[in-house]
Amino acid sequence: MIAQLSLLQTLLLSALSVAREREQGTFDQTLVTPLRPLEIMIGKALPPMFIGLVQSTIVLAVTRFWFQVLSMARSRCYMQD
């Protein structure tokens, strides 16, 4: 679930960034640069992906250490004993 939320946030931020540049007319200027369109899109997608990764890490750390929730693998080991 955490991964899905982070993926959704990443996709939305990337899409909104491209849409905002198209509205402002600056996206055409970036397409004129010597970069390929794929490189431009990767550059637009990396910052939101990093934000999603940091957010997921924080949520998992709070879940594990503050609320002391064990991972599914560990809970199965305890159930077998």
MODELLER restraints for C-alpha pairs under 7 A, 6 or more apart:
rsr = mdl.restraints
at = mdl.atoms
rsr.add(forms.Gaussian(group=physical.xy_distance, feature=features.Distance(at['CA:2:A'], at['CA:56:A']), mean=6.35, stdev=0.5))
rsr.add(forms.Gaussian(group=physical.xy_distance, feature=features.Distance(at['CA:6:A'], at['CA:52:A']), mean=4.83, stdev=0.5))
rsr.add(forms.Gaussian(group=physical.xy_distance, feature=features.Distance(at['CA:6:A'], at['CA:56:A']), mean=6.65, stdev=0.5))
rsr.add(forms.Gaussian(group=physical.xy_distance, feature=features.Distance(at['CA:9:A'], at['CA:52:A']), mean=6.83, stdev=0.5))
rsr.add(forms.Gaussian(group=physical.xy_distance, feature=features.Distance(at['CA:10:A'], at['CA:48:A']), mean=4.92, stdev=0.5))
rsr.add(forms.Gaussian(group=physical.xy_distance, feature=features.Distance(at['CA:10:A'], at['CA:49:A']), mean=5.39, stdev=0.5))
rsr.add(forms.Gaussian(group=physical.xy_distance, feature=features.Distance(at['CA:10:A'], at['CA:52:A']), mean=6.20, stdev=0.5))
rsr.add(forms.Gaussian(group=physical.xy_distance, feature=features.Distance(at['CA:13:A'], at['CA:48:A']), mean=6.17, stdev=0.5))
rsr.add(forms.Gaussian(group=physical.xy_distance, feature=features.Distance(at['CA:14:A'], at['CA:44:A']), mean=6.08, stdev=0.5))
rsr.add(forms.Gaussian(group=physical.xy_distance, feature=features.Distance(at['CA:14:A'], at['CA:45:A']), mean=5.37, stdev=0.5))
rsr.add(forms.Gaussian(group=physical.xy_distance, feature=features.Distance(at['CA:14:A'], at['CA:48:A']), mean=6.60, stdev=0.5))
rsr.add(forms.Gaussian(group=physical.xy_distance, feature=features.Distance(at['CA:21:A'], at['CA:27:A']), mean=5.01, stdev=0.5))
rsr.add(forms.Gaussian(group=physical.xy_distance, feature=features.Distance(at['CA:31:A'], at['CA:37:A']), mean=6.52, stdev=0.5))
rsr.add(forms.Gaussian(group=physical.xy_distance, feature=features.Distance(at['CA:63:A'], at['CA:69:A']), mean=5.91, stdev=0.5))
rsr.add(forms.Gaussian(group=physical.xy_distance, feature=features.Distance(at['CA:64:A'], at['CA:70:A']), mean=6.33, stdev=0.5))
